[in-house]
Amino acid sequence: MKKKKLYITFSILLIIIILLTVTKQMQNDTFFTIATGNHIIQDGYDNMDHLTWHGNLEFFKLRWAFDVAIAFIYNVFGYAGIYAFIVITTCAIALSLFYILIKQKNNVIISFLATAITMLLLTPSGFITGRGQIVSYLLLLWEVYFIEKLINTKQKRYYLALFVVSVLIVNFHASVWNMTVILVMPYLAEAIMYRIFKNKGILQKITTESISIKVLIVAIICLILGSFLSPIGTYTYTYMFKIIGEISTSFIAEMQKTDIISTVGMVLGLIIIDVLMLATKTKMKLSDILLFFGLYFMAILARRNQALLYLIGVIPVVRLITNFFAMYDKDNLLEKLNEFCSKTSVLACLTVVIVIGLSSNLVTRIKEKYVNEKTYPVEAVNYIKENLDYKNMKIYNGYNYGSYLELEGIQAFLDSRAEIFTEKFNNVTILKDWYETSKGTVNYNDTFEKYGIDYAIIEDSEIINTYISVDEKYEKVFDDENFSIYVKK
């Protein structure tokens, strides 16, 4: 009864943390997601881009199901509906992680603290927003749980569960489908190493367990079969290789390497692993080590992978902490802590502390607008739609706000779907031309002439604005201190 009370209270606290930390502001990918979803709803699925004015770009919609879902929510409930969806999905992620940690026989308080820290690392960092990732986080988390249940029980229903996970990911966020197979690899490696070392272990503190290789091979087959139930077909596989080495990795923050020293969550996880493994007699399974450090290495290579490290890498970390207490907690301190925290007065105080600690976020959430007018050209777009022939214009715009134009029915020069504007994907140099123009290494007049551009919407802080604002060939027809609109005379 006392544990049930803790479960319920901690679940409510996790929901409170999410409500106070998840931002209301929409992100640039959300805008083209809505626009793409609306096009699919109205005209059906195809593999072409309809959001820019280039007219000949191939675009495999790797998040088509997510696009349609978000567009439907937006059309019915507006931005408020999308925000509610984000909050509900984030709550599902947090409660799923909390449930999985408890089901693995970890202490309830450690499980809650680990989940709370994980969510506090995810929500303020831009990982939780209206993008396909929010669904794949939830699905990949459950995949790890299903893999471990399959290993332990060998029940065939978990094959079906993995198949369903694969189908959902390939339709909601196909660009990360490869992670479904990658997450099986640590367990497959342990199964192989167990047979090589004949149950003797690899090192004193690294243990291996008997895992059926056949079961894992069948699991991988189920995942692969699921990947074909999608309108994008085998593009799921070719996309992985095309994206490697693209120009977008040089300027998109989430694609760049991680500075470990300045990343609190990564430092914290590494300290826990090192201290408990090196300074104590605590042992760790080979699959847990491979899972954690595999995700850690991926997070170093690209910042966007930090989310998976925090969300899935916390599972082996908590298991290691549990093993530590099982070995050294002879006085049952964790049980006594459970008893203490079960008191109503203690839970009430904990709730008050969390709410007060995050109270400043509440003020921020109330004041926040769904669309930040300093980041996205809200007024400029209104001017374009009221004063210019926006249905037939070729307009130049920046990378980060092109998707907002598209949502408003204005075909853009480019947007944050970086790969479709490159040589590898469409044999074009649109992204490269924009990047060099924005840095000032290429004269904007050359770019405008190449593409037949007569209009430009420019962020005032961009380098190009410094030059075009004094160019006698262009007239500034709009300026709101954040964005300017120029028309060729």
C-alpha positions, 0 to 999 in steps of 0.5 A: 500500500505504501509503495503504491502511494509512492508510485502515484505521488511520484507519477504526479510529480513527474507530470508537474515537472513536465507541465512546468518545463516543456516550452509552448514555443513552436519550433521551425520543423513543426511548421513544415510538418504541419504544411506537409501533413496538410498537403498529404491530407488534401492531395495524398502521398507522393515523393515530391516537395511542394513547399518550395518554389523550386518545383523539381525536388524529390522529397521522401516524407520520412515522418509522413504519419507524424506530419498528418497527425500534427496537421490534423491536430493543428487544423482542429485545435491550433497551436494549443492542440500541438502543445497539449500533444507534446505535453501528453507524449512527454508525460507518457515518456516520463511515466514509461521510463519510471514504470520500466525502471520499477519493473526491473526491480529498482528502488522506487525513489532511485527510479523517480530521481533518475526519471526526474533528472532525465526529464529535466535534462531533456525538456529545457534542451530543445529535445522535447518539441513538435518533431517526430523525435518525440514519438521515436523517443517513446517507441525506442524506450519501449523497444529496450524493455521489449528486448529485455522481456523477450530475452528473459521470458522468450514469449513470442508476443514480444516479437510482435511488439518489436514488429509494431515498434518498427512499423510505427517508427518507420512511418513516424520518424524513419530517419532513426529507424536504424536505431531499432536494430542498433539497440539489439546489438549490445545484447547480441554481443553479450550472447556471443561473448558468453559463448566465447568465454564459456561463462567465465566473464570477460573481466572481474567486474564485467559479467555475461549471461546466457542469451539466446542468439536465435531469439535476438536474430528473430527479433532483428528479422521482425524489426527489418520486416516492419521497416517495409510497411511504409510508403517510402520503401527501401529509402529508409536504408539508402537515406542513412548513407546519403546523410553522411558527410552532408554540408548540414553537419557544418552548421546545424547545431544538433548535428555537430559534435558534443562538447562533453565538458559543458554537458552536465548530463553526460558528465554526471552519467560518466562519473557514476559509471566510473566511480561505481565500477572502479572504486567499488566491487559493483559488477555490470553486465556487458550488454549494459556497458555496451548500451551505455557507452554505445549511446555515449559515443553516438552522443559525442558524434552528434548532439541530437543523440544526447536525448537517447543517451539520457533516456535509454542510457539511464536504464543501465546506470540505474541498474548499476546503482541498484547493484551497488546498494544490493552489495553494500546496503546491509542496513536496508537504508533504501527500505528505510528511505522508502518508509520515510518518504511514504509519509504524507507530510514528507510527500507534501513537502517534496511536492512544495519544494519541486513546485517552488523550485520550478515556479519561475518556469510557470511564469515563463509558460504563461507569458510564452507565445506559441510563435516567437515573433523575434525568431519567425517573421510573423508580421513580415508574412502578414505584409507579404500576404496583404501586399504582394503576389505571394502565390507567384513570387520567388522569394529568398529567405533564411534556413530557420524561418522558411518553414513558417512561410510555407505554413502560411502558404508562401513557397520558400527558397529553402527550409530546415529539411536540409538534405533535400536541398543538397547534391546527394539527394537532388543534385542541387546546391541550394543549401550550399548557395544559401549557406555561402550567401548567408556568410557573405562568402558569395555575393547575394546578387549572384545567388539572386541572379542564379535563381531568378529572385526578385524578393527577399525576406531577411533577418536583420541580424544576418550579414546579408542585411548589412549589404542589401540595405544599402544596395540601390537596386533593392527597396526595403518595403517592410521592417519590424526590427526583426525582419526586413522585406526587400523588393528588386527595383 
